[in-house]
Amino acid sequence: MLDNLIIPKKLEKGDNVAIVASSWGGPASFPQKFNYGVKQLEENFGVKCIVMPFATASAEEVYNSPQKRAEDLMAAFKNPEIKAIISAIGGDDSIRMLPYIDFEVIRNNPKIYIGYSDSTISHFMCLKAGVRSYYGPSMMAGFAENGGLIPFMKKSVEKTLFSNDVIGLVDNNNDGYIIKQHNWNDELLLDCTRDLKLALPTKIIHGSKNAKGRLIGGCVEVLEFMKGTDLFPKSVDFKDAILFFETSEDNPEACFIKWWFRNYAASGILANLAGIIIGRPGDDDPKYVEKQYQAVIDVLKEEGLDIPVLVNANFGHTDPQMVVPYGAMAEIDIKTETFSILESGTK
């Protein structure tokens, strides 16, 4: 599955980019934040944003109408004038769109789709359709960064979506990071930068050998929504893959991580993996982070698996975040405690 995905074409300045709200109706709830993201996306990358019709419906309307959300998504894929699709924001119920998705539409109209968190659902829709997508910033949590885009994120977007060069070694984040958001109700804070903390470099916490594999994963809580549906891949589809995952600001307790990974073990997924990359958790309290990482190690030890686990990666519920291309070949290096993406993101 991962080794024969259709690779979308790279973005160019002047291209049209669609904005969809496939989960929570954030754009209508915080229009100033949404518009700020649109402005920064257009100014920084030279694209033109097309807001899909239902994207700015009220949060109540969006919640009550998964079919209309799906129709917006399908219309964005069908429109030949649209070159990429960006999730407005996450949420917790994109899975309700599943009955209304036409996978042939996605496959026959491959284009960049980018988002994170609950957008993990849309990424696995793309996977089922056989098209690469991109785990990365959303319009309101990423492109709407207060006071301007953080260079680490901007560089990753340019390198992954606007170029067909090999991505290569993933740089450490020297800009710093932040998780806590400013008050989205206060328009005066939009131009106020957030205070950044020192970002720890990536490191290896388990395993004794390097690993190569194709990237698959997302928000670990959202992966649970898909189990038992046609979206969730078979265990064989994880063969020699590198699982990347991160947790949201809901901060699931470490015991849940352990239970979920025991399910991966029981279903045969864990033994098939070449490696694991963990993004900075949505709660950066050191005690929470340590417990989360330890939960993964505990299950790997229970199963007697010597696969590398690299942590502190900059994706998911953290700012700035990198862009992770699904299905791209990646390599975890034990000695340097880094990882590289060995392909271009787009063609």
Contacts in CASP RR format, 6 or more apart in sequence:
PFRMAT RR
TARGET T0000
AUTHOR 0000-0000-0000
METHOD contacts of the structure
MODEL  1
MLDNLIIPKKLEKGDNVAIVASSWGGPASFPQKFNYGVKQLEENFGVKCI
VMPFATASAEEVYNSPQKRAEDLMAAFKNPEIKAIISAIGGDDSIRMLPY
IDFEVIRNNPKIYIGYSDSTISHFMCLKAGVRSYYGPSMMAGFAENGGLI
PFMKKSVEKTLFSNDVIGLVDNNNDGYIIKQHNWNDELLLDCTRDLKLAL
PTKIIHGSKNAKGRLIGGCVEVLEFMKGTDLFPKSVDFKDAILFFETSED
NPEACFIKWWFRNYAASGILANLAGIIIGRPGDDDPKYVEKQYQAVIDVL
KEEGLDIPVLVNANFGHTDPQMVVPYGAMAEIDIKTETFSILESGTK
1 127 0 8 1.000
1 130 0 8 1.000
1 233 0 8 1.000
1 237 0 8 1.000
2 127 0 8 1.000
2 214 0 8 1.000
2 215 0 8 1.000
2 216 0 8 1.000
2 237 0 8 1.000
2 241 0 8 1.000
2 326 0 8 1.000
2 327 0 8 1.000
3 214 0 8 1.000
3 327 0 8 1.000
4 130 0 8 1.000
5 127 0 8 1.000
5 130 0 8 1.000
5 131 0 8 1.000
5 132 0 8 1.000
5 326 0 8 1.000
5 327 0 8 1.000
6 107 0 8 1.000
6 110 0 8 1.000
6 130 0 8 1.000
6 131 0 8 1.000
6 132 0 8 1.000
7 110 0 8 1.000
7 132 0 8 1.000
7 344 0 8 1.000
7 345 0 8 1.000
7 346 0 8 1.000
7 347 0 8 1.000
8 84 0 8 1.000
8 110 0 8 1.000
8 111 0 8 1.000
8 112 0 8 1.000
8 131 0 8 1.000
8 132 0 8 1.000
8 346 0 8 1.000
8 347 0 8 1.000
9 83 0 8 1.000
9 111 0 8 1.000
9 346 0 8 1.000
9 347 0 8 1.000
10 161 0 8 1.000
10 162 0 8 1.000
10 163 0 8 1.000
10 164 0 8 1.000
10 345 0 8 1.000
10 346 0 8 1.000
10 347 0 8 1.000
11 17 0 8 1.000
11 45 0 8 1.000
11 47 0 8 1.000
11 83 0 8 1.000
11 84 0 8 1.000
11 112 0 8 1.000
11 161 0 8 1.000
11 162 0 8 1.000
11 346 0 8 1.000
12 83 0 8 1.000
12 162 0 8 1.000
13 45 0 8 1.000
13 46 0 8 1.000
13 47 0 8 1.000
14 46 0 8 1.000
14 47 0 8 1.000
14 48 0 8 1.000
15 47 0 8 1.000
15 48 0 8 1.000
15 83 0 8 1.000
15 84 0 8 1.000
16 47 0 8 1.000
16 48 0 8 1.000
16 49 0 8 1.000
16 50 0 8 1.000
16 81 0 8 1.000
16 82 0 8 1.000
16 83 0 8 1.000
17 41 0 8 1.000
17 47 0 8 1.000
17 48 0 8 1.000
17 49 0 8 1.000
17 50 0 8 1.000
17 82 0 8 1.000
17 83 0 8 1.000
17 84 0 8 1.000
17 85 0 8 1.000
17 86 0 8 1.000
18 49 0 8 1.000
18 50 0 8 1.000
18 51 0 8 1.000
18 52 0 8 1.000
18 76 0 8 1.000
18 79 0 8 1.000
18 82 0 8 1.000
18 84 0 8 1.000
18 85 0 8 1.000
18 86 0 8 1.000
19 27 0 8 1.000
19 38 0 8 1.000
19 49 0 8 1.000
19 50 0 8 1.000
19 51 0 8 1.000
19 52 0 8 1.000
19 55 0 8 1.000
19 85 0 8 1.000
19 86 0 8 1.000
19 87 0 8 1.000
19 88 0 8 1.000
19 139 0 8 1.000
20 52 0 8 1.000
20 55 0 8 1.000
20 69 0 8 1.000
20 72 0 8 1.000
20 73 0 8 1.000
20 76 0 8 1.000
20 85 0 8 1.000
20 86 0 8 1.000
20 87 0 8 1.000
20 88 0 8 1.000
21 27 0 8 1.000
21 52 0 8 1.000
21 54 0 8 1.000
21 55 0 8 1.000
21 56 0 8 1.000
21 57 0 8 1.000
21 62 0 8 1.000
21 69 0 8 1.000
21 72 0 8 1.000
21 87 0 8 1.000
21 88 0 8 1.000
21 89 0 8 1.000
22 69 0 8 1.000
22 70 0 8 1.000
22 72 0 8 1.000
22 73 0 8 1.000
22 87 0 8 1.000
22 88 0 8 1.000
22 90 0 8 1.000
22 94 0 8 1.000
22 97 0 8 1.000
22 118 0 8 1.000
22 119 0 8 1.000
22 121 0 8 1.000
22 122 0 8 1.000
23 62 0 8 1.000
23 69 0 8 1.000
23 87 0 8 1.000
23 89 0 8 1.000
23 90 0 8 1.000
23 91 0 8 1.000
23 92 0 8 1.000
23 93 0 8 1.000
23 94 0 8 1.000
23 118 0 8 1.000
23 119 0 8 1.000
23 121 0 8 1.000
24 59 0 8 1.000
24 62 0 8 1.000
24 63 0 8 1.000
24 89 0 8 1.000
24 90 0 8 1.000
24 91 0 8 1.000
24 92 0 8 1.000
24 118 0 8 1.000
25 57 0 8 1.000
25 58 0 8 1.000
25 59 0 8 1.000
25 62 0 8 1.000
25 63 0 8 1.000
25 88 0 8 1.000
25 89 0 8 1.000
26 34 0 8 1.000
26 59 0 8 1.000
26 62 0 8 1.000
26 88 0 8 1.000
26 89 0 8 1.000
26 140 0 8 1.000
27 34 0 8 1.000
27 51 0 8 1.000
27 55 0 8 1.000
27 56 0 8 1.000
27 88 0 8 1.000
27 89 0 8 1.000
27 139 0 8 1.000
27 140 0 8 1.000
28 56 0 8 1.000
28 57 0 8 1.000
28 58 0 8 1.000
28 59 0 8 1.000
28 62 0 8 1.000
29 58 0 8 1.000
29 59 0 8 1.000
30 140 0 8 1.000
30 184 0 8 1.000
30 185 0 8 1.000
31 56 0 8 1.000
32 184 0 8 1.000
32 187 0 8 1.000
32 190 0 8 1.000
33 140 0 8 1.000
33 144 0 8 1.000
33 184 0 8 1.000
33 190 0 8 1.000
34 56 0 8 1.000
34 88 0 8 1.000
34 139 0 8 1.000
34 140 0 8 1.000
34 144 0 8 1.000
36 144 0 8 1.000
36 190 0 8 1.000
37 139 0 8 1.000
37 140 0 8 1.000
37 142 0 8 1.000
37 143 0 8 1.000
37 144 0 8 1.000
38 49 0 8 1.000
38 51 0 8 1.000
38 139 0 8 1.000
38 143 0 8 1.000
40 143 0 8 1.000
40 144 0 8 1.000
40 145 0 8 1.000
40 148 0 8 1.000
40 149 0 8 1.000
41 47 0 8 1.000
41 49 0 8 1.000
41 86 0 8 1.000
41 139 0 8 1.000
41 143 0 8 1.000
42 48 0 8 1.000
42 49 0 8 1.000
44 149 0 8 1.000
44 154 0 8 1.000
45 157 0 8 1.000
45 158 0 8 1.000
45 162 0 8 1.000
47 84 0 8 1.000
50 82 0 8 1.000
52 72 0 8 1.000
52 73 0 8 1.000
52 75 0 8 1.000
52 76 0 8 1.000
53 72 0 8 1.000
54 61 0 8 1.000
54 62 0 8 1.000
54 65 0 8 1.000
54 68 0 8 1.000
54 69 0 8 1.000
54 71 0 8 1.000
54 72 0 8 1.000
55 72 0 8 1.000
55 88 0 8 1.000
57 65 0 8 1.000
57 68 0 8 1.000
61 68 0 8 1.000
62 68 0 8 1.000
62 69 0 8 1.000
63 93 0 8 1.000
66 93 0 8 1.000
66 96 0 8 1.000
66 97 0 8 1.000
66 100 0 8 1.000
67 97 0 8 1.000
67 99 0 8 1.000
67 100 0 8 1.000
69 94 0 8 1.000
69 97 0 8 1.000
70 97 0 8 1.000
70 100 0 8 1.000
70 101 0 8 1.000
71 100 0 8 1.000
73 85 0 8 1.000
73 97 0 8 1.000
73 101 0 8 1.000
73 122 0 8 1.000
74 100 0 8 1.000
74 101 0 8 1.000
74 102 0 8 1.000
74 105 0 8 1.000
76 82 0 8 1.000
76 85 0 8 1.000
77 85 0 8 1.000
77 105 0 8 1.000
77 106 0 8 1.000
77 109 0 8 1.000
77 111 0 8 1.000
78 105 0 8 1.000
78 109 0 8 1.000
80 109 0 8 1.000
82 111 0 8 1.000
83 111 0 8 1.000
83 112 0 8 1.000
84 111 0 8 1.000
84 112 0 8 1.000
84 113 0 8 1.000
84 114 0 8 1.000
84 161 0 8 1.000
85 111 0 8 1.000
85 112 0 8 1.000
85 113 0 8 1.000
85 114 0 8 1.000
86 113 0 8 1.000
86 114 0 8 1.000
86 115 0 8 1.000
86 138 0 8 1.000
86 139 0 8 1.000
86 143 0 8 1.000
87 113 0 8 1.000
87 114 0 8 1.000
87 115 0 8 1.000
87 116 0 8 1.000
87 119 0 8 1.000
87 122 0 8 1.000
87 138 0 8 1.000
87 139 0 8 1.000
88 138 0 8 1.000
88 139 0 8 1.000
88 140 0 8 1.000
89 138 0 8 1.000
89 139 0 8 1.000
89 140 0 8 1.000
89 141 0 8 1.000
90 115 0 8 1.000
90 116 0 8 1.000
90 117 0 8 1.000
90 118 0 8 1.000
90 119 0 8 1.000
90 138 0 8 1.000
90 141 0 8 1.000
91 117 0 8 1.000
91 118 0 8 1.000
92 118 0 8 1.000
92 222 0 8 1.000
93 118 0 8 1.000
94 118 0 8 1.000
94 119 0 8 1.000
94 120 0 8 1.000
94 121 0 8 1.000
94 122 0 8 1.000
94 222 0 8 1.000
95 121 0 8 1.000
95 225 0 8 1.000
95 226 0 8 1.000
95 229 0 8 1.000
95 231 0 8 1.000
97 121 0 8 1.000
98 121 0 8 1.000
98 125 0 8 1.000
98 229 0 8 1.000
98 230 0 8 1.000
98 231 0 8 1.000
101 125 0 8 1.000
103 125 0 8 1.000
103 128 0 8 1.000
103 129 0 8 1.000
104 129 0 8 1.000
106 125 0 8 1.000
106 126 0 8 1.000
106 129 0 8 1.000
106 130 0 8 1.000
106 131 0 8 1.000
107 129 0 8 1.000
107 130 0 8 1.000
107 131 0 8 1.000
110 131 0 8 1.000
110 132 0 8 1.000
112 133 0 8 1.000
112 134 0 8 1.000
112 161 0 8 1.000
112 346 0 8 1.000
113 122 0 8 1.000
113 123 0 8 1.000
113 126 0 8 1.000
113 131 0 8 1.000
113 133 0 8 1.000
113 134 0 8 1.000
114 133 0 8 1.000
114 134 0 8 1.000
114 135 0 8 1.000
114 136 0 8 1.000
114 137 0 8 1.000
114 138 0 8 1.000
114 161 0 8 1.000
114 323 0 8 1.000
115 122 0 8 1.000
115 123 0 8 1.000
115 134 0 8 1.000
115 135 0 8 1.000
115 136 0 8 1.000
115 137 0 8 1.000
115 138 0 8 1.000
116 135 0 8 1.000
116 136 0 8 1.000
116 137 0 8 1.000
116 138 0 8 1.000
116 141 0 8 1.000
116 218 0 8 1.000
116 219 0 8 1.000
116 315 0 8 1.000
116 316 0 8 1.000
116 317 0 8 1.000
116 321 0 8 1.000
117 138 0 8 1.000
117 141 0 8 1.000
117 219 0 8 1.000
117 222 0 8 1.000
117 248 0 8 1.000
117 316 0 8 1.000
117 317 0 8 1.000
118 219 0 8 1.000
118 222 0 8 1.000
119 135 0 8 1.000
119 138 0 8 1.000
120 135 0 8 1.000
120 217 0 8 1.000
120 218 0 8 1.000
120 219 0 8 1.000
120 222 0 8 1.000
120 223 0 8 1.000
121 222 0 8 1.000
121 225 0 8 1.000
121 226 0 8 1.000
121 231 0 8 1.000
122 133 0 8 1.000
123 133 0 8 1.000
123 135 0 8 1.000
123 217 0 8 1.000
123 218 0 8 1.000
123 326 0 8 1.000
124 226 0 8 1.000
124 231 0 8 1.000
124 232 0 8 1.000
124 233 0 8 1.000
125 231 0 8 1.000
126 132 0 8 1.000
126 133 0 8 1.000
126 326 0 8 1.000
127 133 0 8 1.000
127 216 0 8 1.000
127 231 0 8 1.000
127 233 0 8 1.000
127 326 0 8 1.000
128 230 0 8 1.000
128 231 0 8 1.000
132 325 0 8 1.000
132 326 0 8 1.000
132 327 0 8 1.000
132 328 0 8 1.000
132 345 0 8 1.000
133 325 0 8 1.000
133 326 0 8 1.000
134 160 0 8 1.000
134 161 0 8 1.000
134 323 0 8 1.000
134 324 0 8 1.000
134 325 0 8 1.000
134 326 0 8 1.000
134 345 0 8 1.000
135 217 0 8 1.000
135 218 0 8 1.000
135 244 0 8 1.000
135 315 0 8 1.000
135 316 0 8 1.000
135 323 0 8 1.000
135 324 0 8 1.000
135 325 0 8 1.000
135 326 0 8 1.000
136 315 0 8 1.000
136 316 0 8 1.000
136 321 0 8 1.000
136 322 0 8 1.000
136 323 0 8 1.000
136 324 0 8 1.000
137 143 0 8 1.000
137 153 0 8 1.000
137 157 0 8 1.000
137 320 0 8 1.000
137 321 0 8 1.000
137 323 0 8 1.000
140 184 0 8 1.000
141 181 0 8 1.000
141 319 0 8 1.000
142 149 0 8 1.000
142 153 0 8 1.000
142 319 0 8 1.000
142 320 0 8 1.000
142 321 0 8 1.000
143 149 0 8 1.000
144 190 0 8 1.000
145 153 0 8 1.000
145 194 0 8 1.000
145 319 0 8 1.000
145 320 0 8 1.000
146 182 0 8 1.000
146 189 0 8 1.000
146 190 0 8 1.000
146 191 0 8 1.000
146 192 0 8 1.000
146 193 0 8 1.000
146 194 0 8 1.000
147 190 0 8 1.000
147 191 0 8 1.000
147 192 0 8 1.000
147 193 0 8 1.000
148 193 0 8 1.000
149 320 0 8 1.000
150 175 0 8 1.000
150 176 0 8 1.000
150 196 0 8 1.000
150 319 0 8 1.000
150 320 0 8 1.000
151 175 0 8 1.000
151 320 0 8 1.000
152 171 0 8 1.000
152 173 0 8 1.000
152 174 0 8 1.000
152 175 0 8 1.000
152 176 0 8 1.000
152 314 0 8 1.000
152 320 0 8 1.000
152 322 0 8 1.000
153 319 0 8 1.000
153 320 0 8 1.000
153 321 0 8 1.000
153 322 0 8 1.000
154 320 0 8 1.000
155 171 0 8 1.000
156 320 0 8 1.000
156 321 0 8 1.000
156 322 0 8 1.000
156 323 0 8 1.000
157 323 0 8 1.000
159 165 0 8 1.000
159 167 0 8 1.000
159 323 0 8 1.000
160 167 0 8 1.000
160 322 0 8 1.000
160 323 0 8 1.000
160 325 0 8 1.000
160 345 0 8 1.000
160 346 0 8 1.000
161 323 0 8 1.000
161 345 0 8 1.000
161 346 0 8 1.000
163 344 0 8 1.000
163 345 0 8 1.000
163 346 0 8 1.000
164 344 0 8 1.000
164 345 0 8 1.000
164 346 0 8 1.000
164 347 0 8 1.000
165 344 0 8 1.000
166 341 0 8 1.000
166 342 0 8 1.000
166 343 0 8 1.000
166 344 0 8 1.000
167 325 0 8 1.000
167 328 0 8 1.000
167 340 0 8 1.000
167 341 0 8 1.000
167 342 0 8 1.000
167 343 0 8 1.000
167 344 0 8 1.000
167 345 0 8 1.000
168 340 0 8 1.000
168 341 0 8 1.000
168 342 0 8 1.000
169 338 0 8 1.000
169 340 0 8 1.000
170 202 0 8 1.000
170 313 0 8 1.000
170 322 0 8 1.000
170 338 0 8 1.000
170 339 0 8 1.000
170 340 0 8 1.000
170 341 0 8 1.000
172 199 0 8 1.000
172 201 0 8 1.000
172 202 0 8 1.000
172 338 0 8 1.000
173 199 0 8 1.000
173 314 0 8 1.000
173 320 0 8 1.000
174 199 0 8 1.000
175 196 0 8 1.000
175 199 0 8 1.000
175 320 0 8 1.000
176 196 0 8 1.000
176 197 0 8 1.000
176 198 0 8 1.000
176 199 0 8 1.000
176 320 0 8 1.000
177 196 0 8 1.000
177 197 0 8 1.000
177 199 0 8 1.000
177 280 0 8 1.000
177 284 0 8 1.000
177 314 0 8 1.000
177 318 0 8 1.000
177 319 0 8 1.000
177 320 0 8 1.000
178 194 0 8 1.000
178 195 0 8 1.000
178 196 0 8 1.000
178 197 0 8 1.000
178 318 0 8 1.000
178 319 0 8 1.000
179 249 0 8 1.000
179 280 0 8 1.000
179 282 0 8 1.000
179 283 0 8 1.000
179 284 0 8 1.000
179 317 0 8 1.000
179 318 0 8 1.000
179 319 0 8 1.000
180 194 0 8 1.000
181 194 0 8 1.000
182 189 0 8 1.000
182 190 0 8 1.000
182 192 0 8 1.000
182 194 0 8 1.000
183 189 0 8 1.000
194 319 0 8 1.000
197 284 0 8 1.000
199 280 0 8 1.000
199 312 0 8 1.000
199 314 0 8 1.000
200 312 0 8 1.000
201 312 0 8 1.000
201 337 0 8 1.000
202 310 0 8 1.000
202 311 0 8 1.000
202 312 0 8 1.000
202 313 0 8 1.000
202 337 0 8 1.000
202 338 0 8 1.000
202 339 0 8 1.000
203 310 0 8 1.000
203 311 0 8 1.000
203 312 0 8 1.000
203 337 0 8 1.000
204 308 0 8 1.000
204 309 0 8 1.000
204 310 0 8 1.000
204 311 0 8 1.000
204 332 0 8 1.000
204 334 0 8 1.000
204 337 0 8 1.000
205 293 0 8 1.000
205 297 0 8 1.000
205 309 0 8 1.000
205 310 0 8 1.000
205 311 0 8 1.000
206 296 0 8 1.000
206 297 0 8 1.000
206 300 0 8 1.000
206 307 0 8 1.000
206 308 0 8 1.000
206 309 0 8 1.000
207 306 0 8 1.000
207 307 0 8 1.000
207 308 0 8 1.000
207 309 0 8 1.000
207 334 0 8 1.000
208 306 0 8 1.000
208 308 0 8 1.000
208 334 0 8 1.000
209 306 0 8 1.000
209 308 0 8 1.000
209 334 0 8 1.000
210 308 0 8 1.000
210 331 0 8 1.000
210 332 0 8 1.000
210 333 0 8 1.000
210 334 0 8 1.000
210 335 0 8 1.000
211 242 0 8 1.000
211 274 0 8 1.000
211 275 0 8 1.000
211 307 0 8 1.000
211 308 0 8 1.000
211 331 0 8 1.000
211 332 0 8 1.000
212 240 0 8 1.000
212 242 0 8 1.000
212 274 0 8 1.000
212 329 0 8 1.000
212 330 0 8 1.000
212 331 0 8 1.000
212 332 0 8 1.000
212 342 0 8 1.000
213 240 0 8 1.000
213 241 0 8 1.000
213 242 0 8 1.000
213 274 0 8 1.000
213 275 0 8 1.000
213 329 0 8 1.000
213 330 0 8 1.000
213 331 0 8 1.000
214 240 0 8 1.000
214 241 0 8 1.000
214 242 0 8 1.000
214 327 0 8 1.000
214 328 0 8 1.000
214 329 0 8 1.000
214 330 0 8 1.000
215 241 0 8 1.000
215 242 0 8 1.000
215 244 0 8 1.000
215 277 0 8 1.000
215 324 0 8 1.000
215 325 0 8 1.000
215 326 0 8 1.000
215 327 0 8 1.000
215 328 0 8 1.000
215 329 0 8 1.000
215 330 0 8 1.000
215 341 0 8 1.000
216 233 0 8 1.000
216 237 0 8 1.000
216 238 0 8 1.000
216 241 0 8 1.000
216 242 0 8 1.000
216 243 0 8 1.000
216 244 0 8 1.000
216 326 0 8 1.000
216 327 0 8 1.000
217 223 0 8 1.000
217 243 0 8 1.000
217 244 0 8 1.000
217 245 0 8 1.000
217 326 0 8 1.000
218 244 0 8 1.000
218 245 0 8 1.000
218 246 0 8 1.000
218 316 0 8 1.000
219 245 0 8 1.000
219 246 0 8 1.000
219 247 0 8 1.000
219 248 0 8 1.000
219 316 0 8 1.000
219 317 0 8 1.000
220 245 0 8 1.000
220 246 0 8 1.000
220 247 0 8 1.000
220 252 0 8 1.000
220 257 0 8 1.000
220 260 0 8 1.000
221 247 0 8 1.000
221 248 0 8 1.000
221 250 0 8 1.000
221 252 0 8 1.000
223 232 0 8 1.000
223 245 0 8 1.000
223 260 0 8 1.000
224 260 0 8 1.000
226 232 0 8 1.000
227 263 0 8 1.000
235 267 0 8 1.000
235 268 0 8 1.000
235 269 0 8 1.000
235 272 0 8 1.000
236 272 0 8 1.000
238 268 0 8 1.000
238 269 0 8 1.000
238 272 0 8 1.000
238 273 0 8 1.000
239 272 0 8 1.000
240 272 0 8 1.000
240 273 0 8 1.000
240 274 0 8 1.000
241 272 0 8 1.000
241 273 0 8 1.000
241 274 0 8 1.000
241 275 0 8 1.000
242 273 0 8 1.000
242 274 0 8 1.000
242 275 0 8 1.000
242 276 0 8 1.000
242 277 0 8 1.000
242 330 0 8 1.000
242 332 0 8 1.000
243 269 0 8 1.000
243 273 0 8 1.000
243 275 0 8 1.000
243 276 0 8 1.000
243 277 0 8 1.000
244 276 0 8 1.000
244 277 0 8 1.000
244 278 0 8 1.000
244 279 0 8 1.000
244 313 0 8 1.000
244 315 0 8 1.000
244 324 0 8 1.000
245 276 0 8 1.000
245 277 0 8 1.000
245 278 0 8 1.000
245 279 0 8 1.000
246 278 0 8 1.000
246 279 0 8 1.000
246 280 0 8 1.000
246 281 0 8 1.000
246 282 0 8 1.000
246 313 0 8 1.000
246 315 0 8 1.000
246 316 0 8 1.000
246 317 0 8 1.000
246 318 0 8 1.000
247 257 0 8 1.000
247 281 0 8 1.000
247 282 0 8 1.000
247 283 0 8 1.000
247 292 0 8 1.000
247 317 0 8 1.000
248 282 0 8 1.000
248 317 0 8 1.000
249 282 0 8 1.000
249 283 0 8 1.000
249 317 0 8 1.000
251 281 0 8 1.000
251 282 0 8 1.000
251 283 0 8 1.000
251 288 0 8 1.000
253 291 0 8 1.000
254 288 0 8 1.000
254 291 0 8 1.000
254 292 0 8 1.000
254 294 0 8 1.000
254 295 0 8 1.000
255 295 0 8 1.000
257 292 0 8 1.000
257 295 0 8 1.000
257 296 0 8 1.000
258 295 0 8 1.000
258 296 0 8 1.000
258 298 0 8 1.000
258 299 0 8 1.000
261 270 0 8 1.000
261 295 0 8 1.000
261 296 0 8 1.000
261 299 0 8 1.000
261 300 0 8 1.000
262 299 0 8 1.000
262 302 0 8 1.000
264 270 0 8 1.000
264 299 0 8 1.000
265 271 0 8 1.000
265 299 0 8 1.000
265 302 0 8 1.000
265 303 0 8 1.000
270 299 0 8 1.000
270 300 0 8 1.000
270 303 0 8 1.000
270 305 0 8 1.000
271 303 0 8 1.000
271 305 0 8 1.000
273 307 0 8 1.000
274 307 0 8 1.000
275 307 0 8 1.000
275 308 0 8 1.000
275 309 0 8 1.000
275 332 0 8 1.000
276 296 0 8 1.000
276 307 0 8 1.000
276 308 0 8 1.000
276 309 0 8 1.000
276 310 0 8 1.000
277 309 0 8 1.000
277 310 0 8 1.000
277 311 0 8 1.000
277 313 0 8 1.000
277 330 0 8 1.000
277 332 0 8 1.000
277 339 0 8 1.000
278 292 0 8 1.000
278 293 0 8 1.000
278 296 0 8 1.000
278 309 0 8 1.000
278 310 0 8 1.000
278 311 0 8 1.000
278 312 0 8 1.000
278 313 0 8 1.000
279 311 0 8 1.000
279 312 0 8 1.000
279 313 0 8 1.000
279 314 0 8 1.000
279 315 0 8 1.000
279 316 0 8 1.000
279 318 0 8 1.000
280 289 0 8 1.000
280 312 0 8 1.000
280 313 0 8 1.000
280 314 0 8 1.000
280 315 0 8 1.000
280 316 0 8 1.000
280 317 0 8 1.000
280 318 0 8 1.000
281 288 0 8 1.000
281 289 0 8 1.000
281 292 0 8 1.000
281 317 0 8 1.000
282 316 0 8 1.000
282 317 0 8 1.000
282 318 0 8 1.000
283 289 0 8 1.000
284 318 0 8 1.000
293 309 0 8 1.000
293 311 0 8 1.000
296 309 0 8 1.000
297 309 0 8 1.000
300 307 0 8 1.000
300 309 0 8 1.000
308 332 0 8 1.000
308 334 0 8 1.000
310 332 0 8 1.000
310 337 0 8 1.000
310 338 0 8 1.000
310 339 0 8 1.000
313 322 0 8 1.000
313 339 0 8 1.000
314 320 0 8 1.000
314 321 0 8 1.000
314 322 0 8 1.000
315 321 0 8 1.000
315 322 0 8 1.000
315 323 0 8 1.000
315 324 0 8 1.000
325 341 0 8 1.000
325 343 0 8 1.000
325 345 0 8 1.000
325 346 0 8 1.000
328 341 0 8 1.000
328 342 0 8 1.000
328 343 0 8 1.000
328 345 0 8 1.000
329 341 0 8 1.000
329 342 0 8 1.000
329 343 0 8 1.000
330 339 0 8 1.000
330 340 0 8 1.000
330 341 0 8 1.000
330 342 0 8 1.000
331 339 0 8 1.000
331 340 0 8 1.000
331 342 0 8 1.000
332 338 0 8 1.000
332 339 0 8 1.000
333 339 0 8 1.000
333 340 0 8 1.000
END
